[in-house]
Amino acid sequence: MRVSALCRLSRGAAAAPLAGRKGTAPRRGSASAWGRWEKQQAAGEIIQSSKKVLASLQKGHPTFKPTLAIVQASDEDLVQEINQNFAKEIGLHVIHICLPQGSSEDEIVGEILRLNEDPTVHGVALHLSENACSSKILNAVKPEKDVDGVSDVNLGRLVRGDTYNCSVSPTASAVMELLEKLVKTVDGKKVLLVEICGPLEASLQCLLQRKGAMTMSCQWKTQQLQSKLHQADVVVVGSTKPKEIPVSWIRPGTTIVDCYPDFLSGEHGYGQDVKYSNQSAIDAVGPLTIAMRMQNMVKTSERWIQSQQYREWNLHCLKLQPLSPVPSDIEISRGQSPKAVDVLAKEIGLLADEIEIYGQTKAKVRLSLLERLKDQTDGKYVLVAGITPTPLGEGKSTVTIGLVQALTAHLNVNSFACLRQPSQGPTFGVKGGAAGGGYAQVIPMEEFNLHLTGDIHAITAANNLLAAAIDARILHESTQSDKALYNRLVPVVNGVREFSSIQLARLKRLGINKTDPGTLTADEINTFVRLDIDPSTITWQRVLDTNDRFLRKITIGQANTEKGFFRQAQFDIAVASEIMAILALTTSLADMKERLGKMVVANDKNGQPVTAEDLGVTGALAVLMKDAIKPTLMQTLEGTPVFVHAGPFANIAHGNSSVLADKIALKLVGEEGFVVTEAGFGADIGMEKFFNIKCRASGLVPSVVVLVATVRALKMHGGGPNVTAGAPLKKEYTEENLQLVADGCCNLQKQIQIAQLFGVPVVVALNVFKTDSHAEVDLVCEIAKQSGAFDAVPCNHWSAGGRGAVELAQAVRKAASQENHFKYLYNLELPIIEKIRIIAQKVYGAEDIELSPAAQSQISRYSKQGFGNLPICMAKTHLSLSHQSERKGVPTGFILPISDVRASIGAGFIYPLVGTGLKKDCFCALPSIVRLARQSRREVC
């Protein structure tokens, strides 16, 4: 609603004329002139006060530029001029959106909604005709940006007395300001509101009654109008008075305030002489109302800045009532009612416009949060790793979730778990899901394990788009002339042929410094259009997030339309795609796009790398991944927050959740909070890659390593019988055997030593099963402490939830307060071979490495191509420190064979293949084995 106010004061003599009757109009003398001067002075004081407040705000936030957007569907140019002048004086920026006068309700609402979502706009004001001010339009303005106080939310806050968090109608404020100057106090006075309705009526009644006034409302056509006018001490009118209303109805000495919409047009319904005298007052009163709007805008800016600051958590945890015996994971998950995700987001300080809700329990979190909280100190950074596991896994995810439940739900410490999204391959295979287990889970379990928010599907789409582009390019280059290819790549559109930005970048890389497509020579066109991909060097495969063994080797291109171009190819599992590794390591949308462009998919016939950028698909890949880059917010069984984002395997990739999820979580928890994330497989693989690859990419420094161990795994390393998924555990694992435990602790000691190579304190978390004896538990904890662990504690979170990990949480807090000496294991400037050797010898305990001819050739090629300074991501078995999965404990004296070396240039690492037989579609299993494996896990737990 447009805001305006016109005050006319009549004192002592006859009333101010409401009709055009000249003879009864009181003469304005010095009192009237003094009143106009006071009103002008009030407007000036408001402007200067607002200017000082804004200057103070900008001193602390020098890049802040408050912007007011005014949506106009009328022809009041004079009002806009005053808006612009006042805004300029204060230091506000004004955007004027002028819509046609006949704009529909939906068109106006659409413009308002656009401004609501524009982060550069901090306030929205409306200049519309009275007929256009529908409830739908007024309430379309986001309450935080509603500088005119017209939304129901702002009116409700005003009625409740919450004036700090609301904007009050500038017209109503101007009326109150004028009355304060003119009648000093309205306490005990009768105020009549004539032809005032909607938000303005509600605001005026609230403000006047709060000052002690008695208010009445009526229309010009009200039957008792004469009586009400005669009783009133103050009359506030909101529209042009009908001529048939005589001025004699007004009691002499009545103060009259006009705030009808046409206050600047001169169309007041008064006679010519009166109109002239009124115009003198208009110059003072109109600007006063607009000054009030600008004051509201400054207050809105102040609230906006405060809203951008770090917010203390107000987390309400969910209560657990653990049962014995412990039910199945799915029963526990479905037995807990999760909070609505928008409620959780608000509790941890996320703003409403920073989340994108998917259903009731999941939400994407926008990366804009990192800019908002860029000055917030990070919390503590905790990595959960493990000893060399059995094929059943030792419970790193469960420990991660149990730890954050203990920290937040039981110790009242802010904490966030950051987990990987599980692939459908392992989920429907032997391993199962990755939501944790027992009373330490992410819920809802099935939402977590299946589809989530579609990130893996986006990766699949992007990966296969690139694979299709590779084969299509080879086909077209083999069947078309240079001219035909050039016309396809740089077509004439509307008579104009232009290079795209990505094509200009390719020309620059080729050393062709031309921007006009018509100036390229035949040789330059040939160089530009032909990638000359060598099909035998293609490393980019199609992917599918399902274990389908019959797609491991396929022949593509057998249709007649492919003109005889066919080759052998394969499908990998989707999470093995380099795009997944990029998602996990990227730090921004721009960084992700750059990494996607760097992905090497093949070599040309001269041995030079061919990238996604060369194929011209980088933009398309980035668009497919634009939502996947945002972490997904979920919660644990006890209602504590969890980020689920990215899921690279820990063999051919680095096996950690995303850098972005960690960075956002570290800001949200606050300086004293904790972010707990997990590394895949044993510490020799997942932890080493976390430090040497992920921490290099993120620049983050870990505070503590939590090393997960089980009595079961230690017995295996001490010489116990093989542990096989789907087979019942031998009695050695279900009965006390201190000797096996003591002998197996060598693996635990080795993993502690590996963590100490990086200068990070270690806390051992012994994941206790019901078959473990007290003596076995005590023995493990004692040996761990003697081996250099900061502390070692038993954990019962699987059966008791966060309460069962309180001792672990306390140990982690103490360890995080210790001095940190974090360092990387190797210098990136070292040759590739030397970096591989350092990992093999210092981490795995190998005597040396042995390179196959293929591996040596690839290392030489990557070094020549300029990729020698990348970190190393060793792809080896997770079931042993060596390359031989049957060798348990701490193998020594072995030579680590490197069968091949490959590169993920976009992700930013070289990955040597250790030994033979590594697959990107691992975890294949029959459904019957899946059931047996899950039954076995329940029995031992």
N, C-alpha and C positions, 0 to 999 in steps of 0.2 A: 504494500500500500504506500502511495506517496505520502510524504509527511510535509505538513505546512502549518504555520500558525500566524495569526494576525491578531494583535491585541489593540483594542480601542478602550481608552479609559475615560470615564465620565465621573467627575467628582463635584458634589455640591449642588449643581444645577440640574437641568433636565437630563434624562437618560440619553445614552448614545443612540442615534437614529438607526433603527433596524429596517425602516422603509425609506422610500425616496421622498419623504416629506421635509421640505427645507425649513419651514417655519418653526418646527419644534426642535430642531437640532441644537444641542448645546454648543457654544463656542469653545474651541480648544485654546487654552491660554498657555502660560508658562508651565503649568503642571503637566500638560500633555507633552510639550517639548522636552521637559525633564524626563518624562517616562520613556520617550523614544530614545533619548540619550542613554538612559540606564540600560535599555534593552540592547542597544548597540554595544555598550561596554560589556554586558554579560556575554554576548557572542564572542567578543574579542578575548575576554578572559578564558573562555572555554577553549578557544583555538590555541592560545599561548600555553595553557596548562597541558593540553594534549600534545603539543609540540615538545614540551620538556619531557613528558613521560616517554614519548617515542624515541627521543634522542638518548635517553637513559637505556632503553631497551637495546637500541642499535649499538650502543657502546659495548655492551657485553656480547652482542651477536652482530658483528660488523657486516656479515653477508646477508643479513635478513632484509628483505624488501617487501614490506606489507602491501598487498594489492587488494583494492576494492573493485569488484565488478558490478556495474549498474546495468540492469536489464530494463530497457525502455521500449514501450509500445505506445508512445504518445508523442506530442510535439512541443513539449516544454523545454525549449532550448535554454531559457534563462536559468532554470533550475540547474541544468547541467553545467552551465558556466559557473554558477556559485559553487557547485560540488567540486569542480576542477580547481577553482581558485583556493578554496579552503584546504583541499587535499594537498595542493602544492605548498601552501604555507606551512602545513604541519610536517610534510615529508612523506605523504602517502602517494602511492601510485594508483591511478584510476583507469580502469578499462571500461569503455562505454560500448555496450552492445545494443544497437538500435534495431529493433524488429519492426516490421510493418504494423500499422495501427490495427489492421484486421487479423492479426495473428491468432490462430486457434489456441485453445487451452493446451492441447497436446504439444504444439510447437513451443509455447512458452515453457512448459514443464520440461521439455526435452533440453532446452537451452540451460535451464536451471540445473538439471541433473548433470549436464556436462561440466558446469562450473563447480558443482559439488565435488566432482572427482578430480578436478584440476588442482594439483598440489601447490601451484604457484599463486592460486587465488585464496585469500584468507577471509574475505567478506563478500557477501552478495546483498545488494539492495535492489528493490523493484520500483520502477516508475511506470505504473499501468493505469489505465482508465479504471474508474470505480467498478464498472461492470465486469472487468477482467480479474478482479481480486477474489477469485473463488477460493474456497478452503483447500482444494486440491493444489492450486498454484502456491498459495501461501505456505502450505506444509511441505511442498516439494523442496524448499530451501533447507539445507542441512542446518540444524539448530546451532552448531558451532560457528556457522558462517552467516547467520541471520542477524545482520546489524540493525535491522528495523524492528526486531522483536515481534514479528508477525506469526511465527509458528506456534502451534499449540504447546510444544515443549517449553519454549521460552515463556509463554504466558503462564503455564503451570508453575514454573520455577518462581516467577514473579509473585503469584498468589501465595506460594509457600513461604515467601520471604527470602528466597535464595537469590538475592540480587547480584551477588558476586559472580555467579555462574550463568547469568542470563543477560540478554540485551533487552533494555526497556525501550518501548516505542519512542523515537526522537520527538514526535509530536507531543506525546504525553509529557515527556521530560521538559520540553519547551514550555508547555502550559504551566507546569508546576514551577518552573524557574521564574516565569513572568508573574505568577500569582505571589510568589515569595517576595518579589520586588515591589509589587503594586499594593497588595493588601496585607503584607507582612506575615499573616498567619491565616490559615483557613480553618483552624480548630473551632468547632462549633458553628461554622457557617453552612448555609444551605447552597449547594452547587447543583445547578440544573444542566444536564447534558441534552442538547436538542439536536436531533437528527445525527447522532453519533452512534455508530454500531461497530460490530466486529472486534478485532484486536484492539483498536483504539479505545472503544468503550470499556472493554475489560481492563485495560491498562490504567485508564483515568480513574475508574471507580476504585480500583485497588490502591492506587497512589493517594487519592483524595481521602479515602476512608482511613488509610493508615495515618494520615495527618490529622484525623479527628473531624473531618467534614462529613456532613450528611448529604448523600447524593441522590438525585432523582434523574430518571431518563424519560424522554418522550419524543414524539415526532411533531412536526409542524402542524399536522392535522389532528393532534390529540384534542379532545373536547375540553379538557380542563387546562388547556395551554395558558389561557389568560391568568388563571389563578396561580398556576405554578410559576409563571414568569414574575408575577407580583410578589411572590413569597421569596424568590431566590435572591441571595446576596451576590452570587456569581453565576453568569450564564456562559456556557461554552457551546458554541454552535458549530455544526459540521457540514452545513450545506447552505446554499443561497436561500435567503428568506423569501417566502412568497410575499407579493406586494400587498395582499389583503390583510396581513398581520399588522395592526396599527402599533406605532411606537408607544402609545399611551399605556399599553399593557405592561411596560417596564417600569419598575419602581425607580425613582430618582436615586442616583448614587450607586446603581448596580454596576459591577465590573463585568465587562463583556470580552470574551476571548473568542476570536474566529479561527477555526483551523480547517476550513473547507478546502477541497482540492484545488480550486481555481484562484488561490490567493495571490498569484502573480499575474493573472490575466486581467484583473480589474473588473471582472464580471461578478459583482457582489450583490447586485439587486438594490443598490443605493442610488440616490440622486447624484447629479453631476458634481455639485459642490462637496457633498460628503465623500464621493469617490476620490476627489482630489485630496481631501484631508486625510483619507485613509491611506492613500498611497505613500504618504510620509511615514506612516507606521509600518507599512509593509517592508520597507527597506531594512528596518531593524529586526522585525519578527521573523521574516522568512529565513534570513541567514542564521538566526538563533536556532531554528529547528535543524537546519543543515549542519550547524556546528555541533549539535547534539549527536547527529548521525556520525560525524567524524570522531567525536569522543567515543562513541560506541565501537567504531572501527579500531581505535587505538586499544581499547579494552579487550576487544576480540583478539587483536594481535598479541597482547600480553598473555591472554589465556592460551593462545596457540603455542607460544614459546614455552610456557610452563608445561603444556601437554606433551611437548617433544622431549622433555627431560626424562631421565630414568625414573621409573615409578616403583615404589616399594611393593613387594608382593603382598597379596591378600588371599593366600591360597587356603582353600577349605579341602582338606584331605578326606578321602573316602575311608570308611571304617571296614576293617577285615574281621571276619570271624572264622579263623581256620578250623577245619574239621579234621578228625583223625578216624580212620585212615584218610589220607589226602585223596580227594576225587580226581578224576581225569582233568587234564588241562582245559578242555573245551567246557566241561561242566563248571569249573571254577570261573572261567571267563564269562560264561553266560549267566552265572549266578550273581555277578556284580553289575550294578547299574552305573554306567559311566556318566560323568558330567557332560552337558552340552559343550561342544568345543569352543563356542563363542564365549561361554562363561569361563572356561579354563583360560582362554586367551586374555580376557580382561583381568583375571586374577594375577597373571604373571606380567602385566604391564604392557601388553600389546594393544595398539590402537585399533579401532574398528576398521579403518581403511587399510590396515596392514595384513589382514587375513582374507583369504578366499575360501569360503566354507564348502566342503564336499560332504553332504549328508549331515548327520548329527554329531559324528565323532571324529571327523578328520577336517583339517584345514591347511591350505597352503599359506606360507608366510612370505610376504613380499620382501625383496632385498632392500627396499627403501629404509627398512629399520636400521640397517648398518650405517646409513648416512645420519639418521636421526640420533643414534646413540654413539656416534663416532668418538665423542669425548669421554664416554663412560669407561672406567677402568675394567679390564677383564677380570673374570673370576679365576679360580684354580682349575687346572686342566689335568684330568686323570685318565690314564690309559689302562684298560683291562686287557691283559694278555694271558697266556697260559703255558703250562708245560707241554711237552710233546704228547698229543692226545691219543686215546684209543679211538677206534673207528666210531664209537658211540658219542664222542665229544665229552668234554668235562664241565660244561656249564658256564662258559664265559658270559653269554647273554643273560642267563639267570642271575649271575653274580652282579652284572652291571645294573640290572633292574632292581635287584634286592638292595644294592648299595644306595641308589638314589631314593628308594622308598624309605630306607633307614634315615638318611640324611634329612630329608624334608618332612616326612610324616612323623618321625619320632625324635629328631634332634632340632627340628625347626630351622634347618639351614637350607637356603635356596639351592636347588640342584636340578640338573637337566641330564637326561640320558640321550645320547646320540647313537642311533643304531642304523645298520644297513637294512635296506629293503630285501627281503628274501626272493630268490628266483623260484619260479614254478618247478624247475627241474629238481632241486633238492626237496622242495616242499612235497612233491608227489613221489619222491624217491625215498631212500633209506633214511636220510638225515632228518626229514620232516621240516616243519616250520622253524622260524627264528624269533618267535615272540617271547622267548623265555619259557618258563614252566612252573608248575605248582602255583604257589602264592606270590611269585615274582614274575609277572607277565605284563605285556602291553595288551591293552584291550581296546576294542573287541578283537579277539584272536583271529577270527576268520577274515576280518577287514584288513588286518595287518598282513596276513600271509597271502591273500588273494587280490591281485590287481592294485590294491591301495588307491592311489590317485592317477594311475596310468603311466607312471614314469617309464617303466620298462617297456611298455607298448610304444611310447614315443621314441625310445632308443631303437626299438626294432624297426619302426617306420623309417627313421633317419638312416640307420645302417643299411637297410635294403634299398632305399632310394639311391644311396651312393653306389651300392653294388650294381644296380640297374644302369646307372649312368656310365659306369666303367665299360660294361659289355656293349651298351648302345653306342658309345664313342668308338670302340674298336670296330663295330659293324659299319658305322657310317664312314669312318676313315678308309675302310677297305673297299667300299663300294662307290665312293663319290670323288669327284675331282676337287681340287683346291677351291675353284670358283664356287662350286655348289656348296661346299662346306662353309665358305666365307659368307655366302648369301643366307645360309641357315643361322649361322652364329651372329651375324651382324645384319639383320634384315632391314629393308627400307620400310619405314613406318610413316605414313602420311607424307610421302615424298622425301623423307629425311632418314639418313643412315647415321647412327651414332653408336659409339662404344659405350658399354656399361662401365660402371666404376670398377667392377671386378676384372673386366677385360682390359681396362687401362692399366690396372695393377699388373696383369700378366704381361702386357707389352713392355712395361718398365722392367720386369724381371728378365725379359728376353733381350733387353738392351735396345728396344725400338722406341725412341722418344718421339712418337707422333700421336696426335689426338684426332686427326681427320681420317676417317676410314677410306676416303678416296685417294689418299696420298701414299698408301703402302705399295711397295714394289711386289712383284710376283714372288720373289724369294722371301720377303717379309710375310706375305700372306701365307705361304707354305709353312713357315716356322710357327706362325700364329695359330693356324687351324689344326695342325697335326701334333698330337701328343706322342704318336708312335709307341704306344704301350706294348711291351713285350708280354704276351699272355702267360708265358711260363713263370713270370715274376710276380704275378698278382697275388697279394697277400690278404686282400680284403674279401671276406667271405660273407655270405648271407647268414642271417641268424633267426632263431626261433626260441622262445622261452619254454621249450618242452623237450624232455628227453625222448628223442626219436632216433633210434640207432640206425634206421634205414636211410637217413639223410646225411650220414657221416661222409659218404662219397656218392656224388651224383654226376650225371652228365647233363649239361645245359645246352640249349641252342639247337635242339633236334627238330623243331618245327620248320616247315618249308620256308616260312617268312624270314628265317634267320640266314637263308642263302648259304647253307653249308658251314656256317661258323658255329662250331661247337667245341666245348672243352670240358675237362673234368673239374668239378668244383665240390663244395661241401657246405653244410650248415653247421655253424657253431651255436652254442647256447647264447641267448641274447645278452646276458650279463657279462659274457666274455668279450663283447664288443669294445673296441677302444673308446667308443663314445661314452660307455659307462665309466671308464676310468677318467675320461675328461670331465664328466659330470661331477665325479667325486673330488677332483683336484682343482676345479676352476674357482676363481675368486670373484667373478662378475660376469654379466652377460657379454660384455665386450671381450673379456678374456676367453670366454667359452667359444665365441665366434672365431677368434684368432686361432685357438687351439684346433678347432674343427678344420679350419683351412689348412693347417700344417700336417694333417694326417697323411702319411705316405701310404698309397694303396698299391703301388707297383713301381717298376722301373721302366724307363723307355729303352729303346733298342741300343742306346749309347751308354746305358748303365746309370742314367741320372734318375733321381726320384720323381715320381709323378704324384701330385697331392690333390686333395679335394678342391683346393683353390684353383688348380690348373683345370679341373673339370667344370668349374664355375657353379658349384652347387652349395657353396658355403652358406649363403644367405638362406637357402631353402632348408638346410640342416638346422640352422639356428632358429628358424621359425618353428620347426617341428619340436624343438627343445625348449621353447620360451617359457613354458609352464613347468616343465620337468626340473628346471634349475631352482625352483622354489622348494625349500624343505617342507615336509608334511608334519604337522603337529598332531600328536595323539597323547595318550595318558596311560599310566600304569594302573594296576589294580587298586592302588591307594590314592589315585587321583593326582599324581605328580606328573609334570610335563615330560614328553619324549619327542625328540625329532627323529623321523625316519627318512633317510635320504641317501640315495645311491646304494649300489650293492655289488661292487667289483669283487671278483673272486680273489683269493689270496695266493693263487699259484701263478697264473699268467698275468695277474695285475697285483695291486698293492693291498687289497683286502681290508679297506677302511671305509667308514662312512664319509660323508662329504665335508670338505673344508668349510663350506658356507654354513652348514648346520652348526658346526662347532663354533664358528665366529659369531653367529647370531646368538647362540646359547650363552656364550661367554659374556656377551653384553647384557643379556637379560638377567642372569643370575646375580649380577653385582659383584663388587670387589671381594666380598667374603663368601660368595657362592661357589659351587662346584659343577663342572661339566664332566660327565663320565662317558667315555666312548670306548669302543671295543676294537681290537685288531684280530683279524682272522687267523685260524690255526694256532700253532705254538709261537712263543716269543721269538724263536729263531727266524720265523718267517714274517708273521704279521707285525710284530713289534719292531723288528729291524726295518721293515719297509715304512712303517708309520714314522719312525724317526728320520730315516735317510731320504724318504720321498715326500711324504705328506707334510712333515714339519718344514721342509725346505720350501714347499709350495705355499704354505700358509704363513710362515714366519712365526708361528706359535711355539711356545716353549712349554713342554709338559712339566707338571709339578710332582706327580707320583705315578709309579707303575704298580697296579694291582695284579699279582701273578696268581692265577687260579690253578689249584692242584686238587687231585682227588686221590684217596687211598687206592682206589681201583687202578688208576693209571700208574701210580708209583709201584704197585705190586707187579704190574706188567713189565715195567722197566727193571724191576729187580729179579726178573727171570720167571715170572708167572706164565701160565699158558696163554696162547693167543686169545685175544678178544675178537669175536666175530659178530658182526651185526646180524641179528636174526637168530642167533644160537644162544641157548641158556648159558649163563656165566658158570664157570667151574667153581668148585668149592673153595679154592684158594682165594677167591674174590669175595666170598660170602662168610668166611670164617676168619678169625683173628690169626694173623701171621706176621709177627713183628720183624722177622728176619727179611722177608720179602719187601716189606715197607722200607726198612733201613737200607737195603741194597738198592732199591729203586730211587731213593732220594738223591742219587748222583745226578739224575736228570734235572731235578728241581734245583740242585746246587748250580748246575751248568747254566740254567735259564736265569738264575739270579745274577750270575757272573756276566751274562750277556747284557742284561739291563744295566749293570754297573759300568759297562763299557761306555755308556752314554751319559753317565754322571747323574742319574735320576734315582732317588730313593725307592726302595721296593717294599711293598707290603704283600705278604703271602696270604691269600684267601683260600682256606681249605674247605672245599664244597663237601659238606658231610652227607653221607648216605646212611640209611638206617642200619646197614650191615656193618658199618665202621665201629670198632670198639673204642672206648675212651683211651686205652693205652696206645692204640695206633694213631689216634688224633693228636695226643700229647707228644708222641714221638716225632711226628712230622713237624709240628710247630717248633719243637726244640731244635731239630736239625736245621730248619729254615733260619732261625735266629742266629744260630752258630755260623751259618754260611753267609751272613752279611745282610740278611733282610732286616729292614727297620723294625718290622713286627710281623707276626704270623698268628692269625686268629681263625678259629673254626666258624663256619657260617651255616645257619639253618633257615635261610630265607625261603627255600623251596617249600618247606613245611609250615613256616611261621610268618612269611612275608617280611616286611621291613624290620619288624621287631627281631627277627633272627639274624640280622646283619648289623645291628647297632654297634657291636664291638668292632666290627670291620670299619664302619663309618667313623668311629672315634679314632681308630688307628690311622686312617687316611687323613683325617683333619690334622693330626699331630705331625704326620710325615710331610704334609704340604707346607707346614711352617718351617721345615728345615731348609738350610741353604742349598740352593740348586746349582749344580755344575754341568748343566746339559751341554753336550757337544755331539757333533756328527762323527760317524765312524771313519769317513774318508773324505778327501778333498776331491771336488768334481773335476779339477784340472788334471788329475791322474789319468793315465791311459786306461781304456776300458778293461784290458786284461788285468791290470794291477788292481782295479776296483773289485773285480770278480774274485781275485785271489785273497784280498783282505777279508771279504765276507766269508769265503770258504774256510779260511784258516782261523780267524778270530771268532766267528760266530758258530760255524758248524764243527770246528775242530779238525778239519781236513789237513793232511800233510801238504798237499798241493792240489793244483787243478790240471786237467788234461783236456786240451781242445781238439775237437775233431777238425778235419780239413774244412768242412762246411762252416764250422763256427769261426775258424781263423779267417776264412774268406769274407764272412759277413762283418766281422770286426774291422777288417781292413777297409771294406766298403763304407761302413758307417763312419769310420774315422775320416776317410777322404771326403765324404759328403758333409762333414761338419757337425756330426752328431756325437762326437767323442766326449763332450763335456756333460752328458746327461747322467743322472743317477742310475743305479742298477736295480732291477727288480727280478730276483732269482726265482725261476719257476722249477720247483722241486717238490718231492713228496712231503706231506706234512706229518707222516707217521714215523719219521726218524730224523735225527739230526743229520744223518748222512743221506745219500741218494738211494739207499736200499731200505725199503720200508720194514723189512724183517729185523733190521739191526736196532735194538732198543737200548735204553740206558744212555751211555755217552760213548759212541763209537770213536775209535782213534786209529791213526795210522792209515787212513784210507785216502785214495786219490779221487777227487771229485771230477767226474767226467762231464764235459760240456758238449752236448751233441749238436746244438745249433744256437744261434743268437739272432733274435728278432728285435724290432724296434716299434715302440708306440710313440711316434714323434709328437703327435698332438698332445697326448697325455704327458709326455716329457720324460720317458725312461726307456732304457734298453733292457730287454728281458732274455737272459740266457736260459736255454732249456737244459736242465740237469738230468742226465741219464736218458732213458727212453720211455715211451708209453704215456706221456702226459696228454690228457685230452681236455678240450674245452667244453665237452659235453659230459662231464663226469657225473657221478651219483646215480647212474642208471640202476633201476631195480624193478623187480616184479612186485605187483600189489601184495602178494602173500608175504613176501619178505618185509615189506613196509609194515604190515600189521605185526609180524613177529618182532621186528626191531623196536617198535613203539611199546609193545607189551614188555619186552626185556627191560626197557628204560624205566617203566613204571615199577617193575619188580625190584630193581636195584635201588631205586629212590625211596 
